[in-house]
Amino acid sequence: MMALMFAVFILQIAFRYLLNLPIGWTNELSVMLWIWLVLWGAAFVTREEEEIRFDLFYASAGPRGRRIMFLAAATALIALYTISFRAVFDYVTFMRVERTAYLKFRFDWLFSIYLVFVVATLVRYLWLSWRAAFGPAPKRPDPTEMGSGT
């Protein structure tokens, strides 16, 4: 997706500045690819320790405190995504009547990745909550081990 997005971006620049012929579908496709890339990556690629968060208090807490903080945050996240899921589902299915301007791509197909993201996130945090509640306490973040995910 990233390679295709880059190729479309370069094509857009070439048409606009070299050929003086602006085309709109390249921008539309880039945005669609970006939405899918970010949400797919967040749902299936990014690991828990790679997520960006403010963990000043979390890192300084003991094992019991980290467990409580993690479970409180996970419970809030699970509750909010669960409560909002029906409305989001209704919105995505309603958007089948709209299409993008250039490519005539249905918006329900475009936004369906958000439903996948929500379900994957719910499953992930239910699993992580189970592990935090009944397994070992979440590990203390070590700034010397943190990286860019590579």
C-alpha positions as CSV (number, residue, x, y, z in Angstrom):
1,M,0.0,0.0,0.0
2,M,2.8,2.4,0.8
3,A,4.6,1.7,-2.5
4,L,1.4,2.2,-4.4
5,M,0.6,5.4,-2.5
6,F,4.1,6.7,-3.3
7,A,3.8,5.8,-7.0
8,V,0.5,7.6,-7.2
9,F,1.9,10.6,-5.4
10,I,4.8,10.8,-7.9
11,L,2.4,10.4,-10.8
12,Q,0.3,13.3,-9.4
13,I,3.4,15.6,-9.2
14,A,4.5,14.6,-12.7
15,F,1.0,15.4,-14.2
16,R,0.6,18.6,-12.3
17,Y,4.0,20.2,-12.7
18,L,5.6,18.6,-15.7
19,L,2.5,18.2,-17.9
20,N,0.5,21.0,-16.4
21,L,-2.5,18.6,-16.3
22,P,-3.8,18.2,-12.8
23,I,-5.6,15.0,-12.1
24,G,-7.8,14.4,-9.1
25,W,-8.0,10.6,-8.9
26,T,-4.4,10.4,-7.6
27,N,-5.2,12.5,-4.6
28,E,-8.3,10.4,-3.9
29,L,-6.5,7.1,-4.2
30,S,-3.6,8.4,-1.9
31,V,-6.1,9.3,0.8
32,M,-7.9,6.0,0.5
33,L,-4.6,4.1,0.7
34,W,-3.5,6.1,3.7
35,I,-6.7,5.4,5.6
36,W,-6.4,1.7,5.0
37,L,-2.7,1.7,5.7
38,V,-3.0,3.4,9.1
39,L,-6.0,1.4,10.3
40,W,-4.7,-1.9,9.0
41,G,-1.3,-1.3,10.6
42,A,-2.9,-0.2,13.9
43,A,-5.1,-3.3,14.0
44,F,-2.7,-6.0,12.9
45,V,0.9,-4.8,12.8
46,T,1.6,-2.5,15.7
47,R,2.5,-4.3,18.9
48,E,1.4,-3.2,22.3
49,E,4.9,-2.0,23.3
50,E,5.2,0.1,20.1
51,E,2.1,2.2,20.8
52,I,2.7,5.8,21.7
53,R,1.5,6.7,25.1
54,F,2.3,9.0,28.0
55,D,3.7,6.6,30.6
56,L,5.4,8.7,33.1
57,F,3.3,7.5,36.0
58,Y,2.9,4.0,34.5
59,A,6.6,3.5,34.3
60,S,7.2,4.6,37.9
61,A,4.5,2.4,39.4
62,G,5.0,-1.0,40.9
63,P,3.6,-4.3,39.4
64,R,0.3,-3.9,41.1
65,G,-0.1,-0.3,40.1
66,R,0.7,-1.0,36.5
67,R,-1.8,-3.9,36.5
68,I,-4.5,-1.6,37.8
69,M,-3.7,1.3,35.4
70,F,-3.6,-1.1,32.5
71,L,-6.9,-2.7,33.4
72,A,-8.5,0.7,33.9
73,A,-7.4,2.0,30.6
74,A,-8.3,-1.3,28.8
75,T,-11.7,-1.3,30.4
76,A,-12.4,2.3,29.2
77,L,-11.2,1.5,25.7
78,I,-13.2,-1.7,25.5
79,A,-16.3,0.1,26.8
80,L,-16.0,3.0,24.5
81,Y,-15.4,0.9,21.4
82,T,-18.2,-1.4,22.3
83,I,-20.7,1.4,23.0
84,S,-19.8,3.2,19.7
85,F,-19.7,0.1,17.5
86,R,-23.4,0.0,16.6
87,A,-23.4,3.7,15.6
88,V,-20.2,3.2,13.6
89,F,-21.6,0.2,11.9
90,D,-24.8,2.1,11.0
91,Y,-22.8,5.0,9.6
92,V,-20.5,2.7,7.5
93,T,-23.5,0.8,6.1
94,F,-25.4,4.0,5.4
95,M,-22.4,5.4,3.4
96,R,-23.1,2.8,0.7
97,V,-25.2,5.4,-1.0
98,E,-22.2,7.8,-1.4
99,R,-19.3,7.4,-3.8
100,T,-15.9,9.1,-4.1
101,A,-15.8,12.0,-6.6
102,Y,-13.3,10.6,-9.2
103,L,-13.0,6.9,-8.8
104,K,-16.7,6.3,-7.8
105,F,-15.5,4.0,-5.0
106,R,-18.3,3.3,-2.5
107,F,-17.7,4.9,0.9
108,D,-18.9,1.9,2.8
109,W,-16.1,-0.1,1.3
110,L,-13.6,2.6,2.1
111,F,-14.7,3.0,5.7
112,S,-15.2,-0.7,6.3
113,I,-11.6,-0.9,7.5
114,Y,-12.6,1.0,10.6
115,L,-14.9,-1.8,11.6
116,V,-12.1,-4.3,11.1
117,F,-9.9,-2.0,13.2
118,V,-12.4,-1.8,16.0
119,V,-13.0,-5.6,16.2
120,A,-9.3,-6.3,16.1
121,T,-8.6,-3.8,18.8
122,L,-11.4,-5.2,21.0
123,V,-10.1,-8.7,20.6
124,R,-6.6,-7.5,21.4
125,Y,-7.5,-5.6,24.5
126,L,-9.8,-8.3,25.8
127,W,-6.9,-10.8,25.5
128,L,-4.4,-8.3,27.0
129,S,-6.8,-7.6,29.9
130,W,-7.2,-11.3,30.6
131,R,-3.4,-11.6,30.7
132,A,-3.0,-8.6,32.9
133,A,-5.7,-9.7,35.3
134,F,-4.7,-13.4,35.6
135,G,-1.1,-13.5,34.4
136,P,2.0,-11.6,35.3
137,A,1.7,-7.8,35.8
138,P,2.5,-5.8,32.7
139,K,6.2,-5.2,32.2
140,R,7.7,-1.9,33.3
141,P,8.7,0.1,30.2
142,D,12.4,0.3,29.7
143,P,13.5,3.4,27.8
144,T,16.7,1.7,26.8
145,E,14.8,-1.1,25.0
146,M,12.4,1.2,23.2
147,G,12.8,1.7,19.5
148,S,11.1,2.6,16.3
149,G,9.7,-0.9,15.8
150,T,12.4,-2.0,13.4
